[in-house]
Amino acid sequence: MITNNKLRHKRFATLVIALGALFISGCGFHLQEQAILPDVMGEPHLDGSDLELIRRLKEELSARGSSPVANVADASAVIELLQVAYLREVGTLDLRGTVTGYVLKYEVVYRVLGSDLEVLVDDTRITLNRNLDYDRGQVLQLEQDETLLRNELVDEVVRRILTRLMTLSAKSPARIPVGVRWLYSVQSFA
C-alpha cells in the first residue's frame, strides 16, 4: 500500500511538472537571446554629447559581445550622435488655460562610419513622442513620471539603433533605401 501511494505521488509530481512546462511553452513565453552584432561593430567608438544615451548604448553593445573603445583610432566603427534633443511641450490645457498634459519629445540623429571613415549608415533620424498627464497637486509625481518616460524614450532609441546596427555587413555598407527611410523616422505614441 505504501509503495502504491509513493508511485501515485511520483506520477502526480511528473504530471504537474509536464503540465507546467506545457503551460509555459504554450503561453508564448520564450527566453529571448541577445542578438550578436556583426564583426564591423566589434570595437566601436561612440561620439556625442548625451552622456546617458552613450552610457546605455555602451552597456547594450557590451551585452551583445562588442567592446566599445575610447580612442577613435582603435575603433572598428564610429557611432556619431550628431543631434540629441529632449523637449517637453505643452500638450493639453483645461478651460482655464491651465496645463493638464505635456508631450515629451526625444529626437536623435546618428550615423555610423567604418574604420576608414566610410559611411556605413547614413544620417538617420529617430523621433519619439510620449504623452505625460499633469495634475497640479502632484508635482513630485510629475517629475517621477517624466523621469520614467525619459528613460523609456532612451531605451527605445537604443533598441532602434542596435536593430539598425545588426543589419550591417563588413563587406558592403548597409544603407537605408530611400523608399523605406520613413520607417526610421516614424513617430511613436504611447
N, C-alpha and C positions, 0 to 999 in steps of 0.2 A: 504494500500500500504506500509506503514512504517513497519507494523508487518511482511509483506511478505519479505521485504528486510532484516529485522533482522533475520528472520528464515533462509533465504538463507545464510547470513553471518555466522550464527551459524553452519549450515550444512557444509559450506565450511571449517570453522575452524576445525570441527571434522574430516573431510576428510583429511586435511593436517596433523593433529596430528596422525591419524591412519596410513597414508602412511609413515610418518616419523618413526613411531615405527616399521612398517614392513620393511622399508629400513634398519634400524639399526640392527634388528634381522636377517635379511636375508643376510647381508654382512659378517657375521662371527664374528661380534663384540660381545663379551660377557665379562662381568666382571669376572676376574679371582679371585677365592677365594684363600686365603692363606691356604696351607695345614698344618694340625696340626701334630706336631711331636708326636711320641709315648711317653708313660709315662717315660721310661728309660732316655729320654732326657729332663726331667723336670727341672733339675738343673745341667747342665753340667759345667765342668771346662775346659777352653781352655789353652793349654800349647804349647808354641812355641816362636820363635824369631822374626817372621814377624808381627810387631805391626799393620800394615794396614790390613792384612788378618784377624788377630784376631779381630780387631775392626769391620770389616764388617761382620764376622761370628756372633759376639755377637749381632749386630743390627738385622740380619736376624733371629737368634734364638729367640730373644725377640719379634720380629714381629709375630712369629708363636706360641707364648704362653709359651716359655721357659724362665727360669730365670737364666742366667749364673752366676756362683759364683766364687769368687776369691780364696777360700780355697779348696784344693783338698779333705780334709776330709769331707767337707759338700756336695760334688758333688754326683749326681746320676750316672754320667758317666764322663769320661775324654776323650776329643778330643786332641790327641797329634799330633802336626805338626812336624813330625820328620825331614823333609828336605824341605826347600823352597829355590828355586833358580830362579833368574831372570837374563837372559842373553840377550845381544844384539850382534848378529854376523853379519858379512858382508854377504849380500845376493847376490848382483849383482855388477858387475863392468862394466864400459864402456871400449871402445877400448884403452883408455889411462891408464887404471888401476885405474881410479877414482871411488870411491864408489858411486853407484846410488841407492842402496837399502840395507836395513837391515832385518834380521829375528829376531823378538823378541820371546824369549822362556821363558815360565813360567812353572816350574815343582814343584809339591808339592807331598810329600809322607806323608800320615797321617794314623792313626789308632784310633780306639775307644775302650776304656776299660770301663767295668762296675764298679760299686762302689766297688765290691770285686776284682777288677783288672782282671776280666775275659775278654778275648778278644772278643769283640762284632763284630768288623770289623778288619780283618787282615790288615797288611800294604798294603795300596792302593796308587798307583802312578797315578797322573793326569799330563799329559804333553800337553801343548797348545802352538801353534805357530801362529804368525801373521806376515804378511809382511808389511814393512814400506818403502815406496819410499822416496828417498832423492834427493833434489836439492840443490847444493852447495850454491846458493844465498839465500836460505830460511832456515837459521839456526834456527830462532825462531819458524818457522812453524814446523820444525822437532821436536823440543822439545815439542811443544804443541801436535802434533800428537802422539809422543811417550807416553806422559802422558795419553792421551785418550785411546790409545791401552792398556797400562798397567792397567788402571782402568777396561777396558773391560775384560782383562785376569783375574784379581782378581774377578770380578763379576761372570765370568763363573766358576771359581774354587769353589766359594761359592755356586753357584747353584748346581754344581755336588755333593759337599759334602752333602748339605741338601737333595738332592734327595736320596742319599745313606742312610742318617740317617732316612728318612721316612720309610725305609723298615725294621727297627729294631723292634724286638718284645722283650718285657721284659721277656718272659718265655724262649725263646730259642735264642741263639746267631745267628744272621744273618751273614752268611759267603758267600763270593763270590765263586761260583763253579769254579773249575779250567777251565772248558771248556768255560766260558764266561768272564774270567778275562781280556781278551783283550779289552772288552768294556770300561773298566775303564782306559785304558792307550792309547786309540786311540788319535792320534794327530789331532788337529783341524786346518784347514787352512781357512783364511778369504780371 
